[in-house]
Every structure is written in structure tokens, then in C-alpha cells.
Amino acid sequence: MNTSIRRVSVRNLKPDMIIANAVLSDRNALLVAERTRLTQPIIDRIIDSGVPYVDILIMLETDFAASMAEEQRKLITQHAQMTKKIKDSFDRIRLTNSLPPDEFVEIATDISRTMVNTPSILTTLQNVKVMDDYTYTHSVNVGVLSGLIGKWLNVPDVPLLILAGMLHDVGKTKIPLEILNKPSRLTPEEQMTMNKHAEFGYYLTENNDAYSPQVRQGILYHHERLDGTGYPLGLSEKEIPYVARIIAVADMFDAMTSERVYRSALTPFDVLEQIFGEMFTKLDPKICYVFRQRIKELLVGSSVVLSNGSNARVVFIDGDDHFKPVLQDDFGRCFTPESTHLRISEFTY
């Protein structure tokens, strides 16, 4: 029977997974023996020990790989359905100048029940990026990422965060299409018009009881920055509501890892480094710290294509060294892209 080994975050462990290599404590004491089938008490013991990752044995000829593929298929189908709903709703808003009272709330509730509780959700978000539908896929993705951040921070009302993240760009329905769909960088004048989308979104939800003040604040203030350099009001520090701070991080990550007509998508590692560079000036440091740690855990085990066309797998990410990944090729050799003068050209997850 063919097998492979996959390194996963301990937070993504599930009962019945099989440990590929012995798990040792920081004092080299044996925690879990090789080939142990996991139970919840064993998983809890591993998590309590502080071990960040473990190697899991994947039986390629069992139903495990098929079930993972089926999970991805369902998530991608669900994402496509939500994207279409948002596109149709945004088109109606452009014509009627009003938001439907319940439709977005229902989508946020669905995301809260399913997507934010699925370990492979980052794979889904990266696999559904379509440039032509960027505004709509981006809306779903920011909603999901905002919900994930809220879950990681133990925020009590995750569906509210998802709703605010999903609607953060609803004001773009009031932006002229020739600016919104321009296939090149905007002029300074066009950018000033585009920047009004936060205020437009706030006004669209202002008199709708389906959208709470926190949701409206998230829409209005998601481009504000701690150092006062954001818009539309130039707020700073504690003047910026917490929900807007969360959306700011989610928005930045998804936007920068997306392909645009005027630039190529950045790798998650590049974006994590940029978030690190702004987490003490423009972005909330606590939110950024938790986000970076959890995204790193989700990226371990991902598959990548290198600039020479070869395949590799992420086995470790050094957060203390500019988020440089350690990769493993098909022959089991570990290396960093810099050591081989290669770069990561694509994530296949």
C-alpha cells in the first residue's frame, strides 16, 4: 500500500489519524509512539505539550485522500454558490440603491456553520481566485477570513464579523463601472473616487435594521490605520473599532494574494512579511500576531511549484526569519528556496 507523510499543525489533528514519526517533548521524552492511531485524549496531550507540528501517515489507497478531495469539492461548490449570490445581490443594489434585508445574513450564517470550522478552508480560498469575479470572490474570502480571525481570537459574535467582512466593499456598487473595472492602475482622481466606497457602503446599510452598528462600523472604517494614515476619516489607535481592525488584516491578506490586472499575486509568505512590517504602525499587533501564527500552521503541508517547474512541500516556516519556508522535494531532501536560487511560483495547496 502506498503511503506518504504530511506535516500538519497540531490544531488540525483528528481522531483516527496515524502518527508517522514519534512525537517528542522539548526534553526529548516520548509523547506518542510511531504508528499510533490518534484519539482525542492523545491529541489533547500533544497540544498541551506545546509541540507545534506532527507528521501524519497518509494511506494513499484508503478513503482518506478521496474524502479530502470530496471535502474540497463541496467547499468550492459552496463558495461558488455564495459568490454568485453576492454578485446577483450587488447587481441589484447597483440598480435599486438598497440592500436585501436577510440574504447576506443567511450567507454569513452558512459560512459560520461550515467554512470557518474546516481545516482545509485556506486551500479553498486560494483555489477559487478568479480575476474576472474578483470583487465577489474577494467579498466571500474576506468574510471567511474575518470569521476565522474572530474564532482564533475567541470573539463572541463570529457571524457578525463574517457579515461585516463580506460587505466591506458593498459600497463599490456605487462606484462607476469604468473605474471599478479599469484594466490598469487608477489615476489619483479615480483613486479618490474609489476611496469613497467605504462611505457609500455605510450609507447603504445605515437605515437597514438587519445590519448592526458594529457591521456598519466595519464597513466604514476598514481602511483606517492605527497611525492615522487611513481613510475616510483618518482615525487612529483606539478610535478604530475592533471589527474594522480585523477586517483590515483579512482584506490585506486576500487582496495581496490575488492576481490583479496590474500586478501578480504575492505568495502568502510575502504577505505575512508585509503584515509583520505594518503590525506595529498601521495594523493591530495582537490581531496580526494571532493571524500570522495560525496562517503559518495552515500553510505547513501545502504543495508548491518552484520557478524551475519542480514540486515541493512546505514542512516548516521560520517566523523569526522573515517567514522563509523550509521545503521538501519528492526525494525527501529539505531546503530553502534561497539556498537553491529558486522562488515559489505557485501554490497548489
ABEGO torsion letter per residue (X at the ends): XBBBBBBBBAAABBBGBBBABBBBBAAGBBABBBGBBBBAAAAAAAAAAGBABBBBBBBAABAAAAAAAAAAAAAAAAAAAAAAAAAAAAAAAAAAGBBBAAAAAAAAAAAAAAAAABAAAAAAAAAABBAAAAAAAAAAAAAAAAAAAAAAAGBABAAAAAAAAAAAAAAAAABBAAAAABABBBBAAAAAAAAAAAAAAAAAAAABAABBAAAAAAAAAAABBAAGABOAAGBBEAABBAAAAAAAAAAAAAAAABBBAABBBBBAAAAAAAAAAAAAAABBAAAAAAAAAAAAAAABGBBBBBAAGBBBBBABBBAABGGBBBBBBAAGBBBBAAAAGBBBABBAX
